[in-house]
Amino acid sequence: TVFQRCAHLLDRLKQIRGLAKYFALCAPDAVQDGPIAHLQELFCLGFPLCYLFNLLPEDQGFSPIMRFDFDAEKYENNPDRQKTHAIVLFAMQIRGTVVKEKIPACELFTVTDVWNRGSIDGFLKVVKTVEEIVNYLAPDNFVSEYSGSDDDATRRLTAKQENYRYNIVREIVETERKYVKDIESMRVRSFSLYNSSISEEEIARSLFPNIHDLFDFQSRFLASFERIAELPWQDQRWGQHFIDFERDFGEVYAVYSANFAAAAELVKTPQVQKSLEPFNHLINVKWGISAFIVKPVSRGCKYPLLIDSLLKVLPSGVYQYRDELKQGLEAAKRAADKMHEASRRAENQQTVKSLHTRVVDWKGHNIDDFGELLLHDDFVVERHGVEREYVVYLFEKIILLCKEEHDAGRTSHSLLRKPPKKGPLLLKGRIHLSRFIQAVPSSEPDPSSTFLRYSLTVCWEGDEAGDPDDSFTLRCRQEYQMNRWEEQIDRLIRRFAQR
């Protein structure tokens, strides 16, 4: 926005050596009216423009503007004449050949463009020109801190930090606007599905169960973003924003995330794609809807990264709300964790539902007695020196090792190609968690293995007197995978020990 652009430029100008004396000439009312009025007042003085131009390097062909220096006596006798004279001198230099070659993005303007407070277009020409000149200046023209009020003296940013801060805030606001626009677009299109027929209405409800709640929340979220961004950077309380919205965020996105896995699968089915073909003129059913479904999940995961970026650029002692920003980061992480948890639970519920029919022979077991499914993944499992590929399911009360029925001809470690897990399964092993003793991760990755570099050895006690303890080892692709399984198994072992 113009406001943010002016606020950013104003902060940069305050860090230029020697420019402080011109800020002191600005009328107090203009300063209090915000960055736009403040810049207009500064540019109307004319002298700051000439001073900026004279900072451009002479060895690159820039000729300094002569006879522009501020004279207090002359200024007092006829301030308008002195201001106009300085503006004209600056405008003439912008039209010069060197500026056109070295800083071609500078825009030509007239004295009227500077003086006319009612013309935003003319004012923006000057803003653009000053921005280009400031960007061209050598780093030694900036100081890491600027003189201002006593309060300002405790809150300073280097020019580099300010650039980073400005770009992060701009990314936060601009990407949020685009995100809300995408949700609004899909909300409008969902109306077409709702109002077409009963079958399409049911599909729309399955794909976007709370699209209206999501749009309403995100619109309020964006409005708060924009209000914060319009404040001076020292007063921007991004952390408090996420603290205030954490509960609503968790509720809205938990509903969406819980439906995410089912919706992502549903939109891939030929029946749904065929049913929605008449709406291809609104959005590509095969690719457009799939791309949208993942947007809220992706956006929710990005907020912690954006806040963390702000934390890194706002050092201690500079930003008075830094501790609050840290609390906001934790709030955003908790909200993202709730999304992941809701999505994980829903995905696992879908997996359990499919397991009812995928397992060929349950051998007398009832899957409803296993408790909640916590984790599942493909592994190379080693036991007694023999390696086999299994799909491993960790429930609250039992761990299952299954093998795909139609896997003849597959080579060793073929799971690295991630084959589809849709066919029938054979139940090859099961161990009750009450018998587990410990899960021991590898202390260092195995350098001899290119892919399965991490190992988790699971030990359990014999089920009868004299039956020796036993173990198997899960070959893991990533350290994160190993740590996640170790954490869950250890938690279950502690739970059974307490019982």
N, C-alpha and C positions, 0 to 999 in steps of 0.2 A: 504494500500500500504506500501511498505518498507519505503518510505519517511515519511509517517505519523507515522508509528511505531517508527522510529528512532527519529522523532521530539518529540513524547510523552515521550520516554525513556530519551532523553536528558533533557527535562524539569524536569523530576522527579529526575534525578541525580543532577541537579543544586540545589535541595532543601535538599540534604543530608548534614548533618553537617560535616564540615571539608574537603569536597571534592573540595572546591573552589581552593585550592592551586595547585591541579593537572590540573584543567582547565587552569590555568595561564601558564602551560608548553606547551600547544597546539600551534602549528604553526598558525599564523594569517591567512595564505592562506587557511588552512583546515577549519578554523572557518567560513570564508567567503563563502566557497563552499557549505554550507548547512549542515543539521543535519547528513546525512550519512557520509560525509567526516569528520565531527567533531567527531563523535563517533569512526570512524576508527582510527583517530589520538589519541583519548583518550585511546582506548584499547591498541594501540601499545606501549604506555608508560609503561604498565604493572603494575606500582605502584598503579593506581586507582583501578585495579581489586583486588589486595591484600588488599587494604584499605577497600573495600566493604566487602570482605570476613570476615575480622576481626571485622566487626560490628555485625556479627551473634552471637547470645547469647551463651556464654560458658557453661551456666548451662543446655543447651540442648545438650551438647556433641560436639559442634564445637570447635576445637582447633585452636587458632590464628596462623597465618603464621608468623614465626620468621625471622629476619634479611632481611626484605624487604624494610625498610624505605629508603626514598629518601635521597641520600647524594649528595649535589650539586657538591662537588669536584670530587667524583668518576664519577658522571654523566657527568661532563664536560670533563674528560679524556677519557672516553669510553662509550658514551651514549647507543650504541646498545647493549653492553654487559650487562649493568645494566637493560635495558628494557627486554631483553630476559630472564635474570635471574628471574625477577619478574613474567613474563608470565608463565614460567615453574613452579614456586612455586604455582601459582594460579591453573594451570591446574592439578597439582598433587592432590591438595585438592579436586577438583571437582570429582576426581576418588575415593575419600574416601568413606568408608561405611556409615558414618553419613549423608553425602550429599545425597547418594543414597536412604537412608531411609526417611530423612526429606524433601528433595527437589528433588524428583525423576525426575522431568521434565527437570532438567539441562542436557545439552547436552555436550558430550565429544568433545574436539577439540585439535588441535596441535598448536604449535608456528607458523607453516606455515599458518594455517587458520587465525591467527591474522595478520600476516605480509603481506600476499598476498592481496594487494588492488584490484587485478583483479578478485578475487573469491568471489562472493556474497554469495554462499552457505556456505563457511567457515565462513564468517563474520556473517551470520545469526545464526550460532551455538553459537557464542559468545553473540550475542544480546539476544538470547533466554535464555541463562544461566544467564546473568546479570539481565534480566527482572525477572526471578524467584527468584533470590537472593534479589532484591529490594522489590519484593512483600512480601518476608518472613520477612523483617526487621521490628522491632518494631516501632511504631509511633514516639517514642521520638528520633529516629535517623533523623527525618525530621524537618526542620524549616518551618515556614509559609511564609518566604521570603528568598530570596537568594541574595548574593552580586554580583553585576555585574556592568554594566555601569550606569551612572547617569540616563539614560533613563529607564533602566531596574528597577531601584530602585522605580520608580513611578508606575510600572506595575507588581504586584506580585499576585500569586495565592497560596493558601495552597495546600498541596498534595491531600487532599480530593477534593477540587474544581477542580484541574487539572484532576483528574480521571473522575469526572463527565463531565467536558468539553470535554475531549477526547472521552468518550463514546457517548456523544450526537453528536459530529461531525462525528464520525464513523457511527452512526445510520443514520444520514442525508445522507451521501454519499453512504453507502451500500444499503439502501432501495431505494435510487434514481436510482442506477444502476439496481437493480432488476425490478423496475417499468418500466424503459426504455426498458429493455429486454423483459418484458411482452408485451409492446406496439409494439415493433418490431416484436415479434412473431405473434401477431394478425394481424399486417399490412401485413406480408407475407401471412398469411392464407386468408386474405381478397382478395388478388389477385386471389386466386383459385375460389372464388365466382364470382368476377368480370368477369373472363374469361370463365366461364362455360356456362351460358345461360342468356337470357334477364331477366327471372324471378328471378334467383339467384342474378343477378347484382343489381336489384332493391331492393331486400332484404338486400344485403350488404350495399347499400347506405343508407338504412333506419336505419340499426343497427349501422353503423359507418360512419356518414356523413362526418367527417373531420379527419379521422384516419391518413392521410398522414401529414396534417398540425400539428396535435397533436404530431406525432412522430418527425417531424422536430423541433418543438419548444422545446420539452422535451429533445432532444439530445443536443441542444445548452444550455439549462438550466443545464443539467448534466455537460457538459464541463466546464461551469463557476463554478459550485460546486467544481469540482476536482481541478481547478486552485486555488481557495480560500483555500481549505483544505491543499494544499502543502506549503502554506506560514506559517511562525511562527505565533502562535496563536494571538500574539499582533497585527499582521497586517491583520488578517482575517476580511474582511468587509462583513459579511453576510447580514447586513441590506441594504447596498447599492445594493447588488445583487437583492433583492426583489423589491427595489425601481425602479431599471433599467428595470426589467422585468414585472412590474405591468401591463402596458398597453397591451403588447403582451399576457400575461397570461389571462387577462380579455377577450380579443377578441377570443382567441382560445377556452377557456373553456366555454365561454358563448354559443357558437355554440353547443358544445358537451352537455352541461347541458340542453339546451333548447330541445334537442332531447332525453334526457335520459329517461323521463317517457314513451314516446311512444315506444322507443326501448325496454325497460324493459317489457312492455306489449306485444309487437310484438313477442318477442322471446318465449313467453309462449304459443302462439297460436298453436294448433295442425297442422294447415296448414303449418306454417313456419317450425316447427320441422320436419314434414314429407318431406318438400321440401329440407331441409338441411341434411337429413339422410345420403346421399352419402358422406358427408364430415366428418363423425364421426371419420374417421381414422386420421384426422388432429386435431380435437378438439371435445370433447363431446358436441353435439349441445344443449342438454337439460340443462346441468349444467355448462360446460366450458364457453360458451358464456355469460351466465347470470352472472357468477362470474367475467368475464372480464369487462362487461359493467359498473359495479359499481366501478371498480378500479380507474379511473380518478377522479370520484366524491369523493371517500374516500381519495385519495392522496391530492387533492386540499384542503380538510378540515384539513389535518394533518400539513401542513406547519406552520400555526400560532402556533400550539402546540410545534413544534420543536424550533421555534425562541424564544417562551416564556421560554422554558427550558434553552436556552442559556442565556437569560437575568437574570434568577434566579441564575445562577452559576457564572456570571461575574459581581461582585459588582461595585458600583460607585468608582471612583478613581483608578481602576485597568485596565479597558479596555477603551482605548481612544475613541473607536467608539460606546460607549454604547448608546448615544442619537440617533445616526444613526441607531442602531439596533432596538430601539424603533420605529423609523419611518418605518423601514422595517417590523416590526410586524404589524403596522397599514396598510401598503400596502398589506401585505398578507391577513389580515382580510378583507380589501375592495375587494380583488380579490375573496376570498371565499364567501363574501356576494353577489357578482355579480353572482357567480355560483348558489347560493341558489335562488336568485331572478329569474334568467333565468329558472331554474328547476321548481320553484313554478308557474311562469306564464304559462309555457308549460303544467304543470300538470292541472292547472285550466282551460286552454283552452280545454284540453281533457275532463274535467269534464263538462264544459258548452256544449260541443258538444254532450255528452251522455245525458245531461238533456233535450235536445230538444225532444228526443223520450221517455225518462224514465217517465216524468211527464204525467199522464193520461189525465188531464184536466187543461189547463192553465187559465181557467176562464176569457178569454178575454185579458189576458196579453201577451205581446210579450217579450220574453227573450232578444232579441236584444236591447231592450230599457233600460236594467238594468245597463248598464255600465260594467266595468271589474269585474270579480269575484275575490275577495280578499282572503276570507277564507271560509272553509267549514269543518264541523265536526259533529260527533254524540253527542247529549247532552240529558240529562234528563232536561226537561224544566218545571219549576214550575210557575203556574199562578193561582191566586185566591185560593191558597192552594192545587191545584191539580197538580200532577206530571205526565208528559207524555214524551215518547221518541220521539225525532224528529231528522231528519237530517237538520242542519241549514246551510243556504248559505248566506254569506254576500257579496252583490254586492256593487258597488259604490253608487247606488241610492236606493236600497231596500234590505230588509232582508227577506228571505223566510224560513218558517218552513214546512218541508215535512215529510210525514210518509210513510213507506214502505207498499205497498198494501197487501202483503201476510205476515203478522206478527202475525197471530192468534196463540195463545198458548205460545207466548213468555212471560217470566216472567219479573217482574219489574227489571229495571237496567240491562237487558240482553245485552245492548250495551257493557258492560264490557268484553263480550266474543268476541267483534269485529266481528259481522256477516258480510258476504259479502254484499256490497251495489251495487247490479247489477240489482235488480228487479224493477218493476214499482213503481212510487212514486205518492202519493196523496198530492196535495197542500192544506195544512191545515191552513196556516196563512201567511200574508205578511204585512209589514209595511214599508212605504217610509221613507228613512233616513232624509228627510227634517222635519219630525215630531219629531225626536229624541231630547230629552232634555239632558240626561246624562247617563253615564254608571258607576255604583258604584261597585267596587270590595269589597269582604269581607276583613275586616281588619285582621282577624285571621282565620286559618283553622278550620273547624268544627270537633271537636274531636269525635263526635258521629258517623261520617261517615268513613268507612274504605277506600273507594275509591274516592267518589265524595266529597272531603274535601273543595273545594274552590267554591265560588259563585260569579257571576257577574250579578247584577241587572240592566236591561236596562229600562229606563223610556222614555215615549213619550207622547205628548200632544194629546188631543182629536181632531178628524178631523172635528167636527162641533161645532157650538156655544152651550155651555152648556154641551157638551160631556166631561166628566171628564178625567183627565190624567190617564194613565194606565202604567203597567209595567209587565215584566216577568223576571225570574231568570234562568240563565244558570248554571247548576251544572257542575263544571269542575273537571277533574281528577288530573290536576297538576297546580301549581301556574303559571308556564310558559304559559300554555294554557290560563288561565284567563287573565294574563297580555297582551298577544298578542291580544286577542279579544278586551280588553279594549282600548289598544293603537289605533287599527284601527278604532273602533267606535268613539272614541274621536276625532280622526283626521278628520273623515267625518263630525261630528257635527260642528267642527270649520270651515270647508270648507263651509258648508251650511250657517253658521252664517255670514261669510264674504260676501257671495253672497246677 
